[in-house]
Amino acid sequence: MSAAVEAALIVIGVALAVPVLTIVVEIIAGARRHAPVVPTGREGPRPNVAVLVPAHNEEKALACSLRSISGQLREGDRLVVIADNCSDDTANVAKRLGAEVTVRSNLALRGKGYALDHGLEFLKRTGAPEMVACVDADCQLGAGCIDRLARVCLDTGSPVQAAYVIRPAQPAGRFSDIVIFAWLVKDYVRPLGLSRMGYPCQLAGTGMVFLWSDISAVNLNNANLVEDLTLGLDLALNGKFPRFCPDAFVISGQQPAFQRKSIGEVAFLLLRHRLAFM
């Protein structure tokens, strides 16, 4: 074997080893017992929070989500549903459950980023809150989620991400357990490890809380398919690094997109997802 080939193999090996070792360190830190406690927020009154729920044809799942949110709101908090390019009864379902509703209709501009930007503009027109939370329409909140996220956000002055877990209502296919376990590692164990080492985490797209001054300073008006990644990067460029709150949970009953795939397709999708966040 020539020296050039050996050198190339060494370079490839090192390039592959770095992300693997990074993941291993994160998992070990997250799994350690008696590890340093992550921030839990201060006691006492908290700022008011406006919860934005972008919803596209979510009339079936929306009620459960809104009930889990409204039960955690305090005086001065708001619950706003963005009915985004809906052709079903999403807006009326939200109104019946007491949420404020703003309707967005623009078939040429599709995507969650556009919906969230519309929601922020609605808040700006109707009275900007001190904090903004974002929750997907197919998610439910664990007990005390909003309060814990808001307190950590207030205490750290940073965006805060809840633990995002999947609990399918029914089995999601042959490899659902593998996918759910991988999701648990990605969105709970690894962020917990990073937090214990004093590092920021990635945003998951739901179960997030921001100071109004931070979220209103970034541009969400786009169709980026990984809007949570770009949002986290934009915030980091502004000196605002997301923190992880492992005591706050946001739960999705949605079956993972990896279901009904061959094991080769599952591996490919998981690898692609990992590379997108490196």
C-alpha positions as CSV (number, residue, x, y, z in Angstrom):
1,M,0.0,0.0,0.0
2,S,1.5,3.4,-1.0
3,A,2.2,6.1,1.5
4,A,-0.4,8.3,-0.2
5,V,-3.2,5.7,0.3
6,E,-2.1,5.1,3.9
7,A,-2.2,8.9,4.6
8,A,-5.6,9.2,3.0
9,L,-7.0,6.3,5.2
10,I,-5.6,8.0,8.3
11,V,-7.3,11.2,7.4
12,I,-10.6,9.5,6.8
13,G,-10.3,7.6,10.0
14,V,-9.6,10.7,12.0
15,A,-12.5,12.5,10.3
16,L,-14.9,9.7,11.2
17,A,-13.5,9.4,14.8
18,V,-14.1,13.0,15.7
19,P,-18.0,13.0,15.5
20,V,-18.1,9.5,17.0
21,L,-16.0,10.5,20.0
22,T,-18.1,13.6,20.4
23,I,-21.3,11.6,20.6
24,V,-19.7,9.1,23.0
25,V,-18.6,11.9,25.3
26,E,-22.0,13.6,25.3
27,I,-23.7,10.3,26.1
28,I,-21.3,9.4,28.9
29,A,-21.8,12.9,30.4
30,G,-25.6,12.6,30.1
31,A,-25.7,9.1,31.6
32,R,-23.5,9.9,34.6
33,R,-25.0,9.7,38.1
34,H,-24.4,12.5,40.6
35,A,-23.5,14.8,37.8
36,P,-23.7,18.6,38.3
37,V,-27.2,19.8,38.2
38,V,-28.3,21.8,35.2
39,P,-30.1,25.2,35.7
40,T,-33.7,25.0,37.0
41,G,-34.6,28.7,37.2
42,R,-35.3,31.0,40.1
43,E,-38.3,31.0,42.3
44,G,-40.9,33.8,42.5
45,P,-43.0,35.6,39.8
46,R,-42.1,34.9,36.2
47,P,-42.6,37.1,33.1
48,N,-45.7,36.6,30.9
49,V,-45.4,34.1,28.1
50,A,-47.1,34.0,24.7
51,V,-47.3,30.5,23.4
52,L,-47.3,30.2,19.6
53,V,-48.7,27.1,18.0
54,P,-48.2,26.9,14.2
55,A,-50.9,24.6,12.8
56,H,-51.5,23.3,9.2
57,N,-54.6,21.2,9.0
58,E,-54.3,20.0,12.6
59,E,-58.0,19.9,13.5
60,K,-57.7,16.3,14.9
61,A,-54.6,16.7,17.0
62,L,-55.0,20.3,18.0
63,A,-57.4,20.0,20.9
64,C,-55.2,17.7,23.0
65,S,-52.2,20.1,22.4
66,L,-54.2,23.2,23.4
67,R,-55.6,21.6,26.5
68,S,-52.2,20.6,27.7
69,I,-50.9,24.2,27.1
70,S,-53.9,26.2,28.5
71,G,-53.8,24.3,31.8
72,Q,-50.3,25.8,32.4
73,L,-51.0,29.4,31.6
74,R,-51.1,32.1,34.2
75,E,-52.7,35.5,34.3
76,G,-51.1,37.6,31.5
77,D,-50.1,34.6,29.4
78,R,-51.4,34.1,25.9
79,L,-52.1,31.2,23.6
80,V,-52.0,32.0,19.9
81,V,-52.7,29.5,17.1
82,I,-51.4,30.3,13.6
83,A,-53.8,28.6,11.2
84,D,-51.4,28.3,8.4
85,N,-52.8,27.6,4.9
86,C,-55.5,25.4,6.4
87,S,-58.2,23.8,4.4
88,D,-59.9,22.1,7.5
89,D,-61.5,23.4,10.7
90,T,-58.2,24.1,12.6
91,A,-59.1,27.8,13.2
92,N,-62.6,27.1,14.6
93,V,-61.2,24.3,16.8
94,A,-58.7,26.7,18.3
95,K,-61.3,29.4,18.9
96,R,-63.7,27.0,20.6
97,L,-60.9,26.1,23.0
98,G,-60.2,29.7,23.9
99,A,-57.1,30.4,21.9
100,E,-56.4,33.5,20.0
101,V,-56.3,32.7,16.3
102,T,-54.5,34.4,13.4
103,V,-55.0,33.0,9.9
104,R,-52.3,33.0,7.3
105,S,-53.1,32.3,3.7
106,N,-50.3,32.3,1.2
107,L,-49.9,29.1,-0.9
108,A,-46.8,30.5,-2.6
109,L,-44.9,30.7,0.7
110,R,-45.2,27.4,2.7
111,G,-43.2,26.4,5.7
112,K,-43.1,26.6,9.5
113,G,-40.7,29.5,9.4
114,Y,-43.3,31.7,7.6
115,A,-46.0,30.6,10.1
116,L,-43.8,31.6,13.1
117,D,-42.9,34.9,11.5
118,H,-46.6,35.6,11.0
119,G,-47.2,34.8,14.6
120,L,-44.5,37.1,15.8
121,E,-45.9,39.9,13.7
122,F,-49.3,39.3,15.2
123,L,-47.9,39.5,18.7
124,K,-46.1,42.7,17.8
125,R,-49.4,44.3,16.6
126,T,-51.4,43.1,19.5
127,G,-49.0,43.6,22.4
128,A,-45.5,42.0,22.5
129,P,-45.0,39.7,25.5
130,E,-41.9,39.4,27.6
131,M,-41.3,35.8,26.4
132,V,-42.4,33.6,23.5
133,A,-42.8,29.8,23.6
134,C,-43.2,27.7,20.4
135,V,-45.1,24.4,20.6
136,D,-46.0,22.2,17.6
137,A,-49.7,21.4,17.1
138,D,-49.2,17.7,17.5
139,C,-47.3,17.9,20.8
140,Q,-48.4,17.9,24.4
141,L,-46.6,19.5,27.4
142,G,-45.4,17.6,30.5
143,A,-46.5,19.0,33.8
144,G,-45.0,22.4,34.6
145,C,-43.2,22.7,31.3
146,I,-44.0,26.3,30.5
147,D,-43.2,27.5,34.0
148,R,-39.9,25.7,34.1
149,L,-38.7,26.8,30.7
150,A,-39.7,30.4,31.5
151,R,-37.8,30.4,34.8
152,V,-34.6,29.0,33.2
153,C,-34.9,31.5,30.4
154,L,-35.2,34.3,32.9
155,D,-32.4,33.0,35.0
156,T,-29.9,32.5,32.1
157,G,-31.0,35.1,29.7
158,S,-30.8,32.5,27.0
159,P,-33.3,30.5,24.8
160,V,-34.3,27.3,26.5
161,Q,-35.2,23.9,25.0
162,A,-37.3,21.3,26.7
163,A,-36.7,17.6,26.4
164,Y,-38.5,16.4,23.2
165,V,-39.7,12.8,23.5
166,I,-41.8,10.6,21.3
167,R,-44.6,8.3,22.6
168,P,-46.5,6.9,19.7
169,A,-50.1,6.0,20.5
170,Q,-49.6,2.7,18.7
171,P,-46.7,0.7,17.4
172,A,-45.1,2.5,14.4
173,G,-43.6,-0.3,12.5
174,R,-40.8,-2.9,12.6
175,F,-38.1,-0.5,13.6
176,S,-40.1,1.9,15.8
177,D,-38.3,1.0,19.0
178,I,-34.9,1.6,17.4
179,V,-36.0,5.0,16.1
180,I,-37.6,6.0,19.4
181,F,-34.4,5.0,21.3
182,A,-32.3,7.0,18.8
183,W,-34.6,10.0,19.3
184,L,-34.2,9.7,23.1
185,V,-30.5,9.7,22.8
186,K,-30.5,12.6,20.4
187,D,-33.0,14.8,22.1
188,Y,-32.5,13.9,25.8
189,V,-29.3,12.1,26.7
190,R,-26.9,14.1,24.4
191,P,-28.4,17.6,25.3
192,L,-28.2,16.6,29.0
193,G,-24.6,15.7,28.6
194,L,-23.8,19.0,26.9
195,S,-25.6,20.9,29.6
196,R,-23.8,19.1,32.3
197,M,-20.5,20.1,30.6
198,G,-21.6,23.7,30.4
199,Y,-22.3,23.7,26.7
200,P,-25.4,24.9,24.8
201,C,-27.8,22.5,23.0
202,Q,-29.5,22.4,19.6
203,L,-33.1,23.6,19.3
204,A,-35.7,20.9,18.5
205,G,-38.3,23.0,16.8
206,T,-40.9,22.6,19.6
207,G,-40.9,23.1,23.4
208,M,-38.8,26.3,23.1
209,V,-38.9,29.5,25.1
210,F,-37.2,32.8,24.1
211,L,-37.0,36.3,25.4
212,W,-39.0,38.6,23.1
213,S,-35.9,40.7,22.5
214,D,-34.0,37.6,21.2
215,I,-36.7,35.9,19.0
216,S,-37.8,39.2,17.5
217,A,-34.2,40.0,16.4
218,V,-33.9,37.0,14.1
219,N,-35.4,36.3,10.7
220,L,-37.9,33.5,10.6
221,N,-39.5,34.4,7.3
222,N,-38.2,31.5,5.2
223,A,-39.0,28.0,4.0
224,N,-35.9,26.3,5.5
225,L,-36.7,22.6,6.1
226,V,-34.4,22.7,9.2
227,E,-35.7,25.9,10.7
228,D,-34.8,24.9,14.2
229,L,-31.1,24.5,13.1
230,T,-31.0,27.9,11.3
231,L,-32.8,29.5,14.2
232,G,-30.3,28.2,16.7
233,L,-27.4,29.4,14.5
234,D,-28.9,32.8,14.1
235,L,-29.4,33.1,17.9
236,A,-25.8,31.9,18.5
237,L,-24.5,34.6,16.1
238,N,-26.3,37.1,18.3
239,G,-24.6,35.7,21.3
240,K,-27.6,33.8,22.5
241,F,-26.8,30.1,23.0
242,P,-29.8,27.7,23.7
243,R,-29.8,26.0,27.1
244,F,-31.3,22.6,27.9
245,C,-34.0,22.1,30.6
246,P,-34.3,18.3,31.3
247,D,-37.1,18.8,33.8
248,A,-39.4,20.2,31.1
249,F,-40.9,17.7,28.6
250,V,-42.7,18.2,25.3
251,I,-44.3,15.0,24.0
252,S,-45.2,14.0,20.5
253,G,-47.6,11.1,19.7
254,Q,-46.7,11.5,16.1
255,Q,-45.2,8.4,14.6
256,P,-41.6,9.0,13.5
257,A,-41.0,9.6,9.9
258,F,-38.6,6.7,9.8
259,Q,-41.5,4.2,10.2
260,R,-42.2,1.5,7.5
261,K,-38.6,1.9,6.1
262,S,-36.1,-0.9,5.5
263,I,-33.2,-1.0,8.0
264,G,-30.9,0.4,5.3
265,E,-33.2,3.4,4.8
266,V,-33.5,3.9,8.6
267,A,-29.7,4.0,8.9
268,F,-29.4,6.4,5.9
269,L,-32.0,8.8,7.4
270,L,-30.5,8.8,10.8
271,L,-27.0,9.5,9.3
272,R,-28.4,12.3,7.1
273,H,-30.1,13.8,10.2
274,R,-26.9,13.6,12.2
275,L,-24.8,15.2,9.4
276,A,-27.3,18.1,9.1
277,F,-26.7,19.0,12.7
278,M,-22.9,18.7,12.8
